[in-house]
Every structure is written in C-alpha cells, then in structure tokens.
Amino acid sequence: MTPQQIVGLVARLFALWLVIIAFQIFTIASVMNQSQPEAASLYFTPVLPLLLALFLWRFPMFIAHKLVPRTHDTNTLRMPARELTAAASAIIGIWALISSLPHLFAFGAFILYGGVHQTFATYFSGRSLEILAIAFRCVFGLFLVVKPWFVASKVFPTEVVSNDAEQF
C-alpha cells in the first residue's frame, strides 16, 4: 500500500464513524425536541455528518492526494490492506456496541420489569425515537463486528476474473 492508499483507507473508516456519530446526533436532537418543541429543526443536524461521510466514502483518494504528496509506486508499505480494513471496521463496530451498552442495559431492565417500575416508566416515556436511534447504532455496530470482510470488500473490491481466462 502506498501512503496515499493508507490515508484513503482511513478516510473511508472515518466515514463509517461519522455514520455512527449521526445516529448519536439524531438521539440528542430527539431529546432536545422533547424538552423544547421549537427545536424541531435540530433533526436536520445529522445531515452534515452523513453528507461528509458520503463524500469521504466516494472520494477517499481525492482527500489522500490533498493530504499526502504524491509518491512513486515503488514507495509502498508492506501491509495487508484488506485485513487491516476488516480489523479497523470491527474495532469501529465494537466501539459502537460499547457506547450503546448502557442504553441497552437500561432498556433490558425496562423489559424485565415489564414497564411497571416507576423509574423506568419515567425514563422511557416518549423516547421512542431515541430508542430507535440507539437500536440502529447497535445494529450497525453489530454488522461491522459480524461482517468486517463485507466492508473490506467494498473498500478494496476483488477483481472479477472472466470465464475465458479460467478455461486456459
């Protein structure tokens, strides 16, 4: 991998992290909207990290060439790119799951008590959007942990071999 490819890889991994941040911003916006109904425009705040994530995912090498000066193809670092990508996406997934754990434990206790305990009933009343955003963050983190090779195949797609070449 060249230094530019490493920076491009980091740009794509940062894009995944921005998606998780957008879930957290959406959660904060839903809580703010409950306390201040005039703050409904806060629901548009996750759009900025999502747009930045889309840009970073689609154009990682543009960013890499702006940050790192161009080098020759012989200036490479010996590093298995797909394995590094899979490991990094799994680490991001673990981070997303760990950041969701306190909320998941509270929600699990709410289900365990059947919603009759006053503390849990007060905490979860009217927070359906917040719970949904936490669930999406958890599912996305679980996806990154369970399928890191899927992410690696999207960052570094394998070349398709034609049937004619296989016959020889």
ABEGO torsion letter per residue (X at the ends): XBAAAAAAAAAAAAAAAAAAAAAAAAAAAAAAAAABAAAAAAAAAAAAAAAAAAAAAABAAAAAAAABBBBBAABBBBBBAAAAAAAAAAAAAAAAAAAAAAAAAAAAAAAAAGGABAAAAAAABGAAAAAAAAAAAAAAAAAAAABAAAAAAAABBBBBBBAAAAAX
